[in-house]
Amino acid sequence: MSISAASSYDTGLERNAANYAALTPLTLIDWAATACPERTAVIHGVRRFRWRETYARCRRLASALAAHGIGRNDTVAVLLLNTPEMYECQFGVPMCGAVLNCLNVRLDAATLAFMLDHGEAKVLITDREFSGVIADALSRCTVSPLVIDVMDTEYTGAGDRLGDIEYEAFLDSGDPNYAWRVPHDEWDAIALNYTSGTTGDPKGVVYHHRGAYLNALGEIVAWGMPRYAVYLWTVPMFHCNGWCLTWAVAALAGTNVCLRKVETSAIFALIKAHGVTHYGGAPIVHNTMLAAPDEQWLGVPPGLKGYIAGAAPPASTIEAMERRGVELTHVYGLTEVYGPATICVKQPEWESLAQSERAMHNGRQGVRFQVEEGVDVVDPDTMLPVPHDGETMGEIVFRGNITMKGYLKNPAATAAAFDGGWFHSGDLAVIHPDGYLKVKDRGKDIIISGGENISSLEVEDALHRHPAVFAAAVVARPDAKWGETPCAYVELKPGLAVTERELIDHCRAHLAHFKAPTAVVFGPLPKTSTGKIQKYVLRERAHSADAIA
């Protein structure tokens, strides 16, 4: 008797509540509050919350929002710093079915107004520090959201109340036992995060519950985070929902140490006071720590683990942090892939390498997270993979569960981003023979000089090897002979000096001469709130008539 392969595994039972549930990171806080109710969940100044308390506050928030008619696919915007209220919003807002829209605290009123209107915000939860810019933004908006003020005890500055209710009073109106439900469809939106919009209106990146859940667990697996990890919030929670670590810490019943403002004195004090085990940030965060006086490093336990992401980090930063006893792990990603999605997995045999060579290996962007189906470097025209030779450049593409649903109300941009069945990052890279990818540049940042491609990141890495350089960015500068040449913008370490000629000669000693900058401009570099250097601002300066003094 013949039995087909399909029918041989038919159990006679359809998918049901007993054997299937939609994936959502909301279940992670329920687990933390059940398994470890008395462990510390959140620390902020003198405030402490245990997991059962944080869970109850999240449920109160969800209940209060639901009582105001907020439900599935309604947008709740928040303009908050790394405070307990911001952490609670990561769970409480989607618990009532709504979509959490975290806004960048450094945006201007016009941009905030665009986002509030585009996302059709029905509620806005805002810190009183930003009352001025929010009042301006609301005056420009079409929408009229319910405004809820957060009066953070760690903020001592001025700031008006804008709404009719304060956050704690709003929570008091909610039920701590609110019976939230797992979404019927794990493809439902959980978060809306806007891109920077440097070349037009910002694009709204839509996350779903499935992707958020998987990348929360993916962070834990990729980084090897242990149960009860103590995580310091040097990464803004508004950025990719804190790289999905807001949800990941709950899965570990860990402790969230809040940091309202990134200052080295506060960073080191909190690390030592609370036994911080993990933190993360863009290269500028780590460089700021490295520039701190030696006395601030006293008492920092060896083995502190840091994520480094954002702009490709110079090998010199990784090398210097290793000397300080910090174990840096290099990750790479974009807003569209839920934050970090590749990791430079450290191989045991690298330990025998010289420190500088080991730093070069660790400076690569690595391989995909286990929860991402695929990442590759392809020719963007043919979509064929480039050779694994460490030289042939192509575009980084992603696909899998931790890739966004798409761009809100922008089908054309969504279609273009997913052309060919992959998400196109816009980043240019090579793949080495061992399968590790190395970002070379953003497509728009490649400098073409006399027909030769120059990676701005390669020049920046050479600049960072000079002991006087704190941060550097390189962009194309128009040139009558070569078409364009590298122009370096450099921020020096306090108390140190170097001349333009000395830096150019330094680069010529480490690079092919045509790759060295032809001009160096000294001064503070424009940065985003997450520490990324705003190269589009520098490109505008380099193309202006008086770009070089």
Sequence and secondary structure as in RCSB ss.txt:
>XXXX:A:sequence
MSISAASSYDTGLERNAANYAALTPLTLIDWAATACPERTAVIHGVRRFRWRETYARCRRLASALAAHGIGRNDT
VAVLLLNTPEMYECQFGVPMCGAVLNCLNVRLDAATLAFMLDHGEAKVLITDREFSGVIADALSRCTVSPLVIDV
MDTEYTGAGDRLGDIEYEAFLDSGDPNYAWRVPHDEWDAIALNYTSGTTGDPKGVVYHHRGAYLNALGEIVAWGM
PRYAVYLWTVPMFHCNGWCLTWAVAALAGTNVCLRKVETSAIFALIKAHGVTHYGGAPIVHNTMLAAPDEQWLGV
PPGLKGYIAGAAPPASTIEAMERRGVELTHVYGLTEVYGPATICVKQPEWESLAQSERAMHNGRQGVRFQVEEGV
DVVDPDTMLPVPHDGETMGEIVFRGNITMKGYLKNPAATAAAFDGGWFHSGDLAVIHPDGYLKVKDRGKDIIISG
GENISSLEVEDALHRHPAVFAAAVVARPDAKWGETPCAYVELKPGLAVTERELIDHCRAHLAHFKAPTAVVFGPL
PKTSTGKIQKYVLRERAHSADAIA
>XXXX:A:secstr
    HHHHT  S    TTT     THHHHHHHHHH TTSEEEEETTEEEEHHHHHHHHHHHHHHHHHTT  TT E
EEEE  SSHHHHHHHHHHHHTT EEEE  TT  HHHHHHHHHHTTEEEEEEEGGGHHHHHHHHHH S   EEEEE
  TT  S     SSEEHHHHHHTS TT      S TTSEEEEEE   TTSS  EEEEEHHHHHHHHHHHHHHHT 
 TT EEE  S TTSHHHHTHHHHHHHTT EEE  SS  HHHHHHHHHHHT  EEEE HHHHHHHHTS HHHHTT 
 TT EEEE SS   HHHHHHHHHTT EEEEEEEEGGGTEEEEE    GGGGGS HHHHHHHHTS BEE TTSSEE
EEE TTT  B  SSS   EEEEEESTTS SEETT HHHHHHHTGGGSEEEEEEEEE TTS EEEEEEGGG EEET
TEEE HHHHHHHHHTSTTEEEEEEEEEEETTTEEEEEEEEEE TT    HHHHHHHHHHHS GGGS SEEEES  
 B TTS B HHHHHHHHHSTT   
